[in-house]
Amino acid sequence: MKIKKLYSFCRLLHIYISTALFSLLIFFCVSGLLLNHLSWIADDEKKSGMSEGELPTTVTQVLHRDLTVVNAIVAIQPYITEQYQLTDLAKFDWDKDAGELILDYPVPAGYALVIVDTVTFQYVVEYQQANLLSILNDLHKGRHSGKAWSFIIDLSAILICLFSFTGLVILFQNKKKRYLGAWCTVFGTLTPIVIYLFFVPRLTGVI
């Protein structure tokens, strides 16, 4: 009885995980295919530009009172996020001689540099953004995609594992197909290992 409940539970889990993962699996399959064929993506389709602006009074008042790196970032960051949706500050550079604060925001297949004049409180946003296919590739790798997208990748990996294991449980429930299914599982497991061992270039013979 308990075995039947396990099979039933695995079947339901398998069905609902597959439907929940449908779009993400298609996305990772397509982007993985593109990632494996980078020559399909044109290198000359990057869009570069520049946008200028001036920090609002609410920010400049804070900077006038105490112009330090920490206060500047704390005061400027919410405004930049509101205006340009840039949230993940990778690094910053404080050039006192030039009177500039440079904020670096990497984004998938591109970047954005916010250069703030700490004297006039005017700023420039220099940016570069590639085409959609390049963005899909960086999303596939989780490159400069933020914590939320990183969570999506982790969750997808966990659900794919559950999807695979529940599929095996369902397979071994079927006496007529479990033998062939087991051999298919072994074949699918050994094939990439054999290809890696015998056909993938790798470094050997070094200490």
C-alpha atoms as a printed R data frame, in Angstrom:
    type eleno elety resid chain resno      x      y       z
1   ATOM     1    CA   MET     A     1  0.000  0.000   0.000
2   ATOM     2    CA   LYS     A     2  2.804  2.371   0.891
3   ATOM     3    CA   ILE     A     3  4.557  1.576  -2.400
4   ATOM     4    CA   LYS     A     4  1.398  2.434  -4.346
5   ATOM     5    CA   LYS     A     5  1.135  5.744  -2.489
6   ATOM     6    CA   LEU     A     6  4.779  6.460  -3.311
7   ATOM     7    CA   TYR     A     7  4.192  5.744  -7.007
8   ATOM     8    CA   SER     A     8  1.080  7.903  -7.001
9   ATOM     9    CA   PHE     A     9  2.881 10.746  -5.254
10  ATOM    10    CA   CYS     A    10  5.843 10.538  -7.645
11  ATOM    11    CA   ARG     A    11  3.514 10.542 -10.637
12  ATOM    12    CA   LEU     A    12  1.748 13.699  -9.442
13  ATOM    13    CA   LEU     A    13  5.060 15.353  -8.588
14  ATOM    14    CA   HIS     A    14  6.476 14.424 -11.984
15  ATOM    15    CA   ILE     A    15  3.483 15.878 -13.826
16  ATOM    16    CA   TYR     A    16  3.326 19.172 -11.946
17  ATOM    17    CA   ILE     A    17  7.081 19.738 -11.929
18  ATOM    18    CA   SER     A    18  7.169 19.164 -15.687
19  ATOM    19    CA   THR     A    19  4.409 21.712 -16.269
20  ATOM    20    CA   ALA     A    20  5.996 24.243 -13.905
21  ATOM    21    CA   LEU     A    21  9.362 23.813 -15.607
22  ATOM    22    CA   PHE     A    22  8.073 23.750 -19.187
23  ATOM    23    CA   SER     A    23  8.981 27.328 -20.143
24  ATOM    24    CA   LEU     A    24 12.255 27.343 -18.203
25  ATOM    25    CA   LEU     A    25 13.384 24.063 -19.792
26  ATOM    26    CA   ILE     A    26 12.664 25.471 -23.253
27  ATOM    27    CA   PHE     A    27 14.554 28.637 -22.342
28  ATOM    28    CA   PHE     A    28 17.641 26.803 -21.054
29  ATOM    29    CA   CYS     A    29 17.602 24.421 -24.023
30  ATOM    30    CA   VAL     A    30 17.422 27.237 -26.590
31  ATOM    31    CA   SER     A    31 19.945 29.475 -24.805
32  ATOM    32    CA   GLY     A    32 22.262 26.488 -24.274
33  ATOM    33    CA   LEU     A    33 22.119 25.730 -27.995
34  ATOM    34    CA   LEU     A    34 22.959 29.347 -28.794
35  ATOM    35    CA   LEU     A    35 25.745 29.321 -26.215
36  ATOM    36    CA   ASN     A    36 27.238 26.302 -27.957
37  ATOM    37    CA   HIS     A    37 27.170 28.171 -31.289
38  ATOM    38    CA   LEU     A    38 28.407 31.672 -30.539
39  ATOM    39    CA   SER     A    39 29.169 32.237 -34.227
40  ATOM    40    CA   TRP     A    40 25.422 32.537 -34.811
41  ATOM    41    CA   ILE     A    41 25.431 35.757 -32.807
42  ATOM    42    CA   ALA     A    42 26.698 38.864 -34.563
43  ATOM    43    CA   ASP     A    43 29.377 40.748 -32.650
44  ATOM    44    CA   ASP     A    44 28.529 44.119 -34.196
45  ATOM    45    CA   GLU     A    45 25.071 44.495 -32.691
46  ATOM    46    CA   LYS     A    46 26.150 46.056 -29.399
47  ATOM    47    CA   LYS     A    47 24.398 49.273 -28.507
48  ATOM    48    CA   SER     A    48 26.452 51.913 -26.734
49  ATOM    49    CA   GLY     A    49 25.285 55.255 -25.469
50  ATOM    50    CA   MET     A    50 25.396 57.961 -22.872
51  ATOM    51    CA   SER     A    51 22.789 59.639 -20.720
52  ATOM    52    CA   GLU     A    52 23.270 62.781 -18.646
53  ATOM    53    CA   GLY     A    53 21.435 64.062 -15.609
54  ATOM    54    CA   GLU     A    54 21.663 65.927 -12.335
55  ATOM    55    CA   LEU     A    55 21.182 64.520  -8.877
56  ATOM    56    CA   PRO     A    56 18.011 65.702  -7.145
57  ATOM    57    CA   THR     A    57 18.067 68.118  -4.218
58  ATOM    58    CA   THR     A    58 17.252 65.372  -1.717
59  ATOM    59    CA   VAL     A    59 20.514 63.631  -2.654
60  ATOM    60    CA   THR     A    60 22.715 66.711  -2.968
61  ATOM    61    CA   GLN     A    61 21.676 67.964   0.464
62  ATOM    62    CA   VAL     A    62 23.030 64.763   2.009
63  ATOM    63    CA   LEU     A    63 26.273 65.058   0.054
64  ATOM    64    CA   HIS     A    64 26.725 68.714   0.995
65  ATOM    65    CA   ARG     A    65 26.497 67.816   4.680
66  ATOM    66    CA   ASP     A    66 29.003 64.950   4.570
67  ATOM    67    CA   LEU     A    67 30.716 64.045   1.310
68  ATOM    68    CA   THR     A    68 32.258 60.648   1.999
69  ATOM    69    CA   VAL     A    69 32.313 57.510  -0.121
70  ATOM    70    CA   VAL     A    70 29.881 55.638   2.125
71  ATOM    71    CA   ASN     A    71 27.391 58.509   2.371
72  ATOM    72    CA   ALA     A    72 27.642 59.184  -1.360
73  ATOM    73    CA   ILE     A    73 26.842 55.584  -2.303
74  ATOM    74    CA   VAL     A    74 24.030 55.309   0.257
75  ATOM    75    CA   ALA     A    75 22.484 58.555  -0.993
76  ATOM    76    CA   ILE     A    76 22.975 58.023  -4.741
77  ATOM    77    CA   GLN     A    77 22.163 54.306  -5.004
78  ATOM    78    CA   PRO     A    78 18.351 54.553  -4.429
79  ATOM    79    CA   TYR     A    79 18.083 57.335  -7.011
80  ATOM    80    CA   ILE     A    80 20.022 55.360  -9.635
81  ATOM    81    CA   THR     A    81 17.885 52.305  -8.945
82  ATOM    82    CA   GLU     A    82 14.689 54.329  -9.319
83  ATOM    83    CA   GLN     A    83 15.802 56.036 -12.530
84  ATOM    84    CA   TYR     A    84 17.607 53.210 -14.327
85  ATOM    85    CA   GLN     A    85 16.695 49.994 -12.450
86  ATOM    86    CA   LEU     A    86 20.390 49.381 -11.709
87  ATOM    87    CA   THR     A    87 20.584 47.509  -8.418
88  ATOM    88    CA   ASP     A    88 23.732 45.365  -8.264
89  ATOM    89    CA   LEU     A    89 26.697 47.656  -7.700
90  ATOM    90    CA   ALA     A    90 29.806 45.604  -8.524
91  ATOM    91    CA   LYS     A    91 32.486 48.129  -7.586
92  ATOM    92    CA   PHE     A    92 33.157 51.830  -7.252
93  ATOM    93    CA   ASP     A    93 36.075 54.188  -7.678
94  ATOM    94    CA   TRP     A    94 36.538 57.477  -5.833
95  ATOM    95    CA   ASP     A    95 38.832 59.887  -7.691
96  ATOM    96    CA   LYS     A    96 39.272 62.846  -5.340
97  ATOM    97    CA   ASP     A    97 41.624 64.707  -7.662
98  ATOM    98    CA   ALA     A    98 39.167 64.608 -10.554
99  ATOM    99    CA   GLY     A    99 36.199 65.015  -8.232
100 ATOM   100    CA   GLU     A   100 34.461 61.933  -9.609
101 ATOM   101    CA   LEU     A   101 32.676 58.960  -8.138
102 ATOM   102    CA   ILE     A   102 32.399 56.070 -10.592
103 ATOM   103    CA   LEU     A   103 29.825 53.343  -9.967
104 ATOM   104    CA   ASP     A   104 30.062 50.127 -11.990
105 ATOM   105    CA   TYR     A   105 26.863 48.160 -12.659
106 ATOM   106    CA   PRO     A   106 27.376 45.039 -14.803
107 ATOM   107    CA   VAL     A   107 24.264 43.746 -16.557
108 ATOM   108    CA   PRO     A   108 23.734 40.679 -18.770
109 ATOM   109    CA   ALA     A   109 25.696 41.162 -22.015
110 ATOM   110    CA   GLY     A   110 26.606 44.723 -21.139
111 ATOM   111    CA   TYR     A   111 27.494 47.264 -18.488
112 ATOM   112    CA   ALA     A   112 26.546 50.646 -17.083
113 ATOM   113    CA   LEU     A   113 28.972 53.151 -15.566
114 ATOM   114    CA   VAL     A   114 27.557 56.008 -13.522
115 ATOM   115    CA   ILE     A   115 30.081 58.848 -13.280
116 ATOM   116    CA   VAL     A   116 29.107 61.473 -10.715
117 ATOM   117    CA   ASP     A   117 30.762 64.891 -10.539
118 ATOM   118    CA   THR     A   118 31.083 65.494  -6.791
119 ATOM   119    CA   VAL     A   119 31.437 69.257  -7.339
120 ATOM   120    CA   THR     A   120 28.480 70.029  -9.598
121 ATOM   121    CA   PHE     A   121 26.527 66.839  -8.706
122 ATOM   122    CA   GLN     A   122 25.838 66.197 -12.353
123 ATOM   123    CA   TYR     A   123 26.277 62.662 -13.642
124 ATOM   124    CA   VAL     A   124 26.743 60.677 -16.812
125 ATOM   125    CA   VAL     A   125 25.581 57.113 -17.464
126 ATOM   126    CA   GLU     A   126 27.749 55.308 -19.991
127 ATOM   127    CA   TYR     A   127 26.271 52.013 -21.099
128 ATOM   128    CA   GLN     A   128 26.614 49.149 -23.523
129 ATOM   129    CA   GLN     A   129 23.950 46.554 -24.254
130 ATOM   130    CA   ALA     A   130 24.203 43.626 -26.664
131 ATOM   131    CA   ASN     A   131 21.442 41.980 -28.668
132 ATOM   132    CA   LEU     A   132 18.756 39.723 -27.240
133 ATOM   133    CA   LEU     A   133 20.586 36.494 -28.077
134 ATOM   134    CA   SER     A   134 23.661 37.623 -26.134
135 ATOM   135    CA   ILE     A   135 21.446 38.545 -23.182
136 ATOM   136    CA   LEU     A   136 19.872 35.068 -23.284
137 ATOM   137    CA   ASN     A   137 23.337 33.516 -23.191
138 ATOM   138    CA   ASP     A   138 24.348 35.507 -20.115
139 ATOM   139    CA   LEU     A   139 21.056 34.608 -18.429
140 ATOM   140    CA   HIS     A   140 21.784 30.952 -19.163
141 ATOM   141    CA   LYS     A   141 25.136 31.284 -17.388
142 ATOM   142    CA   GLY     A   142 23.760 33.502 -14.618
143 ATOM   143    CA   ARG     A   143 26.362 36.125 -15.523
144 ATOM   144    CA   HIS     A   144 25.663 39.551 -14.009
145 ATOM   145    CA   SER     A   145 22.006 38.590 -13.637
146 ATOM   146    CA   GLY     A   146 21.468 39.346  -9.949
147 ATOM   147    CA   LYS     A   147 20.402 37.345  -6.924
148 ATOM   148    CA   ALA     A   148 16.794 36.824  -8.026
149 ATOM   149    CA   TRP     A   149 17.828 35.179 -11.304
150 ATOM   150    CA   SER     A   150 20.465 33.150  -9.461
151 ATOM   151    CA   PHE     A   151 17.639 31.828  -7.274
152 ATOM   152    CA   ILE     A   152 15.692 30.855 -10.411
153 ATOM   153    CA   ILE     A   153 18.682 28.872 -11.695
154 ATOM   154    CA   ASP     A   154 19.141 27.081  -8.351
155 ATOM   155    CA   LEU     A   155 15.437 26.309  -8.090
156 ATOM   156    CA   SER     A   156 15.356 25.016 -11.678
157 ATOM   157    CA   ALA     A   157 18.308 22.717 -10.986
158 ATOM   158    CA   ILE     A   158 16.621 21.272  -7.889
159 ATOM   159    CA   LEU     A   159 13.303 20.764  -9.670
160 ATOM   160    CA   ILE     A   160 15.002 19.122 -12.675
161 ATOM   161    CA   CYS     A   161 16.654 16.645 -10.286
162 ATOM   162    CA   LEU     A   162 13.285 15.885  -8.694
163 ATOM   163    CA   PHE     A   163 11.728 15.569 -12.139
164 ATOM   164    CA   SER     A   164 14.398 13.037 -13.141
165 ATOM   165    CA   PHE     A   165 14.214 10.964  -9.960
166 ATOM   166    CA   THR     A   166 10.407 10.812  -9.971
167 ATOM   167    CA   GLY     A   167 10.582  9.736 -13.609
168 ATOM   168    CA   LEU     A   168 12.814  6.821 -12.629
169 ATOM   169    CA   VAL     A   169 10.427  5.815  -9.840
170 ATOM   170    CA   ILE     A   170  7.538  5.834 -12.295
171 ATOM   171    CA   LEU     A   171  9.604  3.827 -14.791
172 ATOM   172    CA   PHE     A   172 10.410  1.048 -12.308
173 ATOM   173    CA   GLN     A   173  6.736  0.773 -11.486
174 ATOM   174    CA   ASN     A   174  6.174 -0.521 -15.018
175 ATOM   175    CA   LYS     A   175  7.480 -4.095 -15.217
176 ATOM   176    CA   LYS     A   176  7.274 -4.256 -19.019
177 ATOM   177    CA   LYS     A   177  9.347 -1.135 -19.619
178 ATOM   178    CA   ARG     A   178 11.698 -1.007 -16.641
179 ATOM   179    CA   TYR     A   179 14.347 -3.212 -18.284
180 ATOM   180    CA   LEU     A   180 14.646 -1.109 -21.443
181 ATOM   181    CA   GLY     A   181 14.317  2.054 -19.366
182 ATOM   182    CA   ALA     A   182 17.176  0.976 -17.091
183 ATOM   183    CA   TRP     A   183 19.414  0.390 -20.093
184 ATOM   184    CA   CYS     A   184 18.474  3.791 -21.500
185 ATOM   185    CA   THR     A   185 19.414  5.349 -18.153
186 ATOM   186    CA   VAL     A   186 22.793  3.606 -18.166
187 ATOM   187    CA   PHE     A   187 23.374  4.592 -21.795
188 ATOM   188    CA   GLY     A   188 22.458  8.217 -21.114
189 ATOM   189    CA   THR     A   189 24.773  8.298 -18.095
190 ATOM   190    CA   LEU     A   190 27.785  6.655 -19.703
191 ATOM   191    CA   THR     A   191 27.650  8.430 -23.086
192 ATOM   192    CA   PRO     A   192 28.779 11.898 -21.891
193 ATOM   193    CA   ILE     A   193 31.416 10.293 -19.643
194 ATOM   194    CA   VAL     A   194 32.869  8.311 -22.553
195 ATOM   195    CA   ILE     A   195 32.793 11.353 -24.840
196 ATOM   196    CA   TYR     A   196 34.589 13.416 -22.209
197 ATOM   197    CA   LEU     A   197 37.245 10.770 -21.552
198 ATOM   198    CA   PHE     A   198 38.035 10.007 -25.197
199 ATOM   199    CA   PHE     A   199 37.049 13.024 -27.289
200 ATOM   200    CA   VAL     A   200 37.229 16.185 -25.176
201 ATOM   201    CA   PRO     A   201 40.655 17.929 -25.174
202 ATOM   202    CA   ARG     A   202 42.259 18.195 -21.752
203 ATOM   203    CA   LEU     A   203 45.661 18.805 -20.205
204 ATOM   204    CA   THR     A   204 47.662 15.825 -18.931
205 ATOM   205    CA   GLY     A   205 51.260 15.014 -18.061
206 ATOM   206    CA   VAL     A   206 51.896 17.995 -15.796
207 ATOM   207    CA   ILE     A   207 52.602 18.174 -12.093
